[in-house]
């Protein structure tokens, strides 16, 4: 049975927009990433519109990141990503300091639940990924204390990797999707958080210990303890960011040294 999609009324969406919504539902519910769309002719018949309208609808979905279009071939269904949401979050935290705390609140809601679920569902592979990221943080911190200028970047990359591994271990695809969207803006906040952490008299070793507590709870299969440990870590991160925003710019503090010791 044909799926008729027509725009009626002055305020109704265009035919292409209406087809785009129907096509998006088809892509998201009936098709797997990597598969090709039916031909323009088949889609035009299915939605009872012209090929030109189908072509415009496909362009709209390509713009939303749902399809990969190329000359001389049918559009291909893409794996959904959080790119658009990630770009929005990055813009918010760059242009509005309140956006930093909005992100912390989002993380609090998402990651406490993520850690709780990971403690219930993490596989051996998931635990191994967490251990690898935490070890990477330790090695980067040690390298930083020895004067390696590239160590801080590696530390933050492993930090994000640790939280990403928890999201994956939660077993919830939507949590993983949302964390993927948060990853890039999160990296932008880590340098600021680390500066505030130093100014509050803490060290990189404290950060590693906080992550270690989260890992231990997940490894032991203790959901409540994992959630509490994650919340404590994120509340500490919020205090770090507030301190950094209120402080006067100074020279970076060396790895492992607290501000009070300099």
C-alpha positions in Angstrom: 0.0 0.0 0.0 1.4 3.3 -1.0 2.4 5.8 1.8 0.8 9.0 0.6 2.4 12.1 2.0 1.0 15.5 1.0 1.3 19.0 2.4 -1.9 20.8 2.8 -2.7 24.3 4.2 -0.8 27.5 4.2 1.1 26.5 7.4 1.8 22.9 6.3 5.4 21.7 5.7 6.6 21.4 2.1 6.2 18.1 0.3 9.9 17.5 0.5 10.0 18.1 4.3 7.0 15.8 4.7 8.7 13.1 2.7 12.0 13.7 4.6 10.2 12.9 7.9 8.6 9.8 6.5 11.9 8.7 5.0 13.7 9.4 8.3 11.3 7.0 10.0 12.0 4.4 7.4 15.8 4.8 7.7 15.8 4.7 11.5 13.3 1.8 12.0 13.5 -0.4 8.9 17.1 -0.1 7.6 20.6 -0.9 8.9 23.6 1.3 8.6 25.5 0.6 5.4 22.5 -0.4 3.4 21.4 1.6 0.3 18.1 3.4 -0.1 15.7 2.2 -2.7 15.9 4.0 -6.0 14.4 7.5 -6.5 11.7 5.9 -8.6 10.8 3.4 -6.0 10.6 6.0 -3.3 8.6 8.4 -5.5 6.1 5.6 -6.0 6.1 4.7 -2.3 5.4 8.3 -1.2 3.4 9.3 -4.3 5.5 12.3 -5.0 7.9 13.3 -7.8 11.5 12.2 -8.1 12.6 15.8 -7.6 10.7 15.9 -4.2 12.4 12.6 -3.2 15.8 14.1 -4.2 15.2 17.1 -2.0 14.2 14.9 0.9 17.3 12.8 0.6 19.4 16.0 0.7 17.7 17.0 3.9 18.5 13.7 5.5 22.1 13.9 4.4 22.3 17.3 6.1 21.0 15.7 9.3 23.7 13.1 9.1 21.4 10.2 8.4 22.5 9.5 4.8 25.7 9.5 2.9 25.1 10.7 -0.7 27.5 10.4 -3.6 27.5 11.0 -7.3 26.4 7.9 -9.4 25.2 5.8 -6.5 22.2 5.4 -4.2 22.3 7.1 -0.8 23.6 4.9 2.0 22.3 4.8 5.5 24.9 6.1 8.0 25.5 5.1 11.6 23.7 7.7 13.8 26.1 10.1 15.6 25.7 12.9 18.0 27.6 15.4 15.9 24.9 18.0 15.8 24.3 17.8 19.5 28.0 17.9 20.2 28.4 21.0 18.1 25.6 22.7 20.0 27.2 21.8 23.4 30.6 23.0 22.3 29.0 26.4 21.2 27.2 26.7 24.5 30.2 26.2 26.7 32.4 28.4 24.6 30.0 31.4 24.7 28.3 31.1 28.1 30.0 30.2 31.4 26.7 28.9 32.6 26.9 26.3 29.9 29.8 24.7 31.7 27.5 24.0 34.7 24.7 22.9 32.4 27.0 20.3 31.1 28.0 19.2 34.6 24.3 18.8 35.5 23.8 16.8 32.3 26.8 14.6 33.2 25.4 14.2 36.7 22.1 12.8 35.5 23.7 10.7 32.7 26.9 9.4 34.2 25.7 8.5 37.7 23.1 6.2 36.0 25.7 5.0 33.6 28.1 3.9 36.4 25.2 2.3 38.2 24.2 0.3 35.2 27.8 -0.6 34.4 28.2 -2.1 37.8 25.3 -4.4 36.9 26.2 -5.2 33.3 29.9 -4.7 32.6 31.6 -7.6 30.8 35.2 -8.6 31.2 36.0 -6.7 28.1 34.3 -3.6 29.5 36.3 -3.9 32.8 39.5 -4.3 30.7 38.7 -1.1 28.8 38.3 0.8 32.0 41.5 -0.6 33.4 43.4 0.3 30.2 42.1 3.9 30.4 43.0 4.3 34.0 46.5 2.9 33.4 46.8 5.4 30.6 46.0 8.2 33.0 48.6 6.9 35.5 51.3 6.7 32.8 50.5 10.1 31.5 50.7 11.6 35.0 54.0 10.0 35.6 55.3 11.3 32.3 54.1 14.8 33.2 55.9 14.7 36.5 59.0 13.9 34.5 58.5 17.0 32.3 56.8 15.5 29.2 54.9 18.4 27.6 52.5 16.2 25.8 51.4 14.2 28.8 48.5 16.4 29.8 46.7 15.8 26.5 47.2 12.1 26.8 45.9 12.2 30.4 42.7 13.9 29.3 42.2 11.6 26.4 42.4 8.6 28.7 40.1 10.4 31.1 37.4 10.8 28.5 38.1 7.2 27.4 37.4 6.0 30.9 34.0 7.7 31.0 33.2 6.5 27.5 34.0 2.9 28.5 31.6 3.3 31.4 28.9 4.5 29.1 29.5 1.5 26.8 29.4 -0.9 29.7 26.1 0.5 30.8 24.5 -1.5 28.0 22.2 1.3 27.2 22.6 2.5 23.6 21.0 5.9 24.3 23.5 6.6 27.1 26.4 5.7 24.8 24.9 7.9 22.1 24.6 10.9 24.4 28.0 10.4 25.8 29.5 10.4 22.3 27.8 13.7 21.8 29.3 15.0 25.0 32.8 13.8 24.5 34.2 16.7 22.4 32.8 19.5 24.6 33.9 17.5 27.7 37.5 17.6 26.5 37.2 21.4 26.3 36.3 21.5 30.0 39.1 19.2 31.3 41.9 21.7 31.2 39.8 24.2 33.1 38.8 21.6 35.6 42.4 20.5 36.1 43.4 24.2 36.8 40.8 24.5 39.4 41.7 21.2 40.9 45.3 22.5 41.4 44.2 25.8 42.8 42.1 24.0 45.4 45.2 22.2 46.6 44.7 18.9 45.0 46.9 16.8 42.6 46.5 14.7 39.6 46.9 11.7 41.9 43.6 12.6 43.6 41.9 12.6 40.2 43.3 9.1 39.5 42.1 7.9 42.9 38.6 9.1 42.2 38.5 7.2 39.0 40.0 4.2 40.7 37.1 4.2 43.2 34.6 4.2 40.4 36.4 1.3 38.7 36.6 -0.7 41.9 32.8 -0.4 42.5 32.0 -1.4 38.9 34.4 -4.4 39.1 32.9 -5.5 42.4 29.4 -5.3 40.9 28.2 -2.7 43.4 25.7 -0.4 41.6 25.0 1.9 44.6 28.7 2.4 45.4 29.5 3.1 41.7 26.8 5.7 41.5 27.9 7.4 44.7 31.6 7.4 43.6 30.6 8.9 40.2 28.5 11.6 41.8 31.3 12.5 44.2 33.7 12.8 41.3 31.4 15.0 39.3 30.6 17.2 42.3 34.3 17.7 42.8 34.7 18.6 39.1 32.0 21.3 39.5 34.0 22.8 42.4 37.1 22.7 40.3 35.5 24.6 37.5 34.0 27.2 39.8 37.5 27.8 41.3 39.1 28.1 37.9 36.6 30.6 36.7 36.9 32.7 39.8 40.8 32.7 39.8 43.2 35.0 38.1 45.1 33.5 35.2 48.5 32.2 36.3 51.2 29.9 35.0 50.3 26.3 34.7 51.1 24.1 37.8 53.3 21.1 37.2 51.8 17.6 37.4 51.5 16.3 40.9 52.1 19.6 42.6 49.2 21.3 44.5 48.9 25.1 44.3 49.6 25.4 48.0 53.0 23.8 47.6 54.2 26.2 44.9 
